[in-house]
Amino acid sequence: MVKEILPKCDICGASVTDLVEPEVKKEGLVKEGKYIDSVWICIDCTKNK
């Protein structure tokens, strides 16, 4: 499955990528995130940080 090859958020473990199509974002299986200091962090975790 594609979800298993995506990077994971270093904080919550969710699958992340820098661009998520609206349909995928709606399903909630993959979150939008950023690559910061050599780790991936989802947008939700950056807001809670």
Number of C-alpha atoms within 10 A of each C-alpha: 5 7 12 8 8 13 18 21 23 16 14 11 12 21 23 24 19 13 12 14 10 9 8 12 13 11 9 12 11 22 23 21 23 17 15 9 7 8 12 22 27 24 16 14 13 12 7 6 7
